[in-house]
Amino acid sequence: QMCIRDRFQPLFEVTIHPAKDPNLHKMLLQVVGFDTVDDESIFENPHIIDAMKLTPDKWDLEDSPPYCYWIYYLYVNIYTLNFLRKERGLNTFKFRPHCGESGNIDHLVSAYLLADSINHGVRLRKSPVLQYLYYLKQVGLAMSPLSNNKLFLNYVKSPFPQFFAQGMNISLSTDDPLVFHSTKEPLIEEFAIASQVWNLSNTDLCELARNSVLQSGIEEILKESWLGPNYKSDTPISNNVNLTKVPQIRYSYRIETLKDELEYLNSFQQREIQIEKSQDLPSRSKSANSLSLIHISEPTRQAEISYAVFCLKKKK
C-alpha cells in the first residue's frame, strides 16, 4: 500500500491542484508513459495465489506480491489518473511495462490484458497461443536484442526475426545504453546489429522504424508529420510511402493478412452461433451443468474486442 500511495498520491494531487507543485505539474506534461523494471526471474511462490484477493492495505505476507498483482494495481491507478487528467484537459499516460524478458509466462498474460504495449516480450516464444493473441491485437513489443544477448538470450535463439516475419507489432529499442551499448547512438547500434545478424532489408528497417513511431507516445502532430495524416486508418492509404519508405506491397500484405485472420475468427464464431440455433440448444446458463469448463467469451483487453476462449468438453 505504501509503495502505491507514495508513487500515485502526488500525481493525483497535482492533477487536481497544479499550483500545489508547479514543477511536478510541468514535468508530467512531458511524460508520455509509465514503465516497470524488475527482475522477473525471481521465484514467485505458487501458493501465494490464495492471497491475491487481499487489497494492498491488507497485504501482510512476508512474500512480495507476484508480478500480476503489481501490474494490476499499477494499471488501475494509471487508468484512474488518466480519466481524471482527461476530464481536466491534461495529457494522459500509456502503460508500457518490462514484461516477458524472463520469468513466468503468466506475466505476459497480465500484460496482454492490462498494458498498452510491453518492453522485451522474448518469453512469448514459449507460448504460441499468446503470440497469436498479441498478433491479433497488434500489442506493441519494443525489443532490445543486444540487451537480451548479454543477459538472457543470445542472438541465435532470439525470437525477434520470427515475431517480425509473423507480422507482430515489433520495434527495436535500447535498454540501459550506458551498460549494454558501445556507441554514442545506441538505437542506431541496435538497428545496425539487427540488420547484420538477421540480414534485414531496407524495407524491414523502414517497417521497424514506422512501428517505433506508432508505439511511441509523441504528440499527434509529430506522428502525422512522420507517417502522414491518415496513419490511423486500417486501409492502405494509412501508409504514406513518401514518408515511411515502406513499400505499399509490404504494408498491404500486413493489413490484409491480419484482416483475413480476424474475419476468419468472426466467421467461425458466427458459424458456431448458427449451429446452436439450428440444434435448438438450451441457453448457456441452463446447459452449464453439462460442460466441464466455463466458456469465456467476453471482451478482455481494455474494452476492445479480444477474446479468451476455452475449449469445452461435454461431461459424460
Protein Blocks (a to p, Z undefined) as FASTA:
>chain_A
ZZmmmmmmmmmmmmmmmmlmmmlmmmmmmpgbdcddddfkbccdfklmmmmmpcfklmcb
fbdcdfklmmmmmmmmmmmmmmmmmmnopacddddddehkgcjfklmmmmmmmmmbdehj
lmmmmmmklmmmmmmnopacdddfklmmmmmocfklpcklmmmmnopacddddehkllmp
cbfblmlmmmmmmmmmnopafklmmmmmmmmmmmpmcdfklmmmmnojklmpccfklpcf
klnopafklmmmmmmmmmmmmmmmmmmmmmmmmmmmmnopacfklmmmmpcbdcddddfb
goiacdddddddddZZ
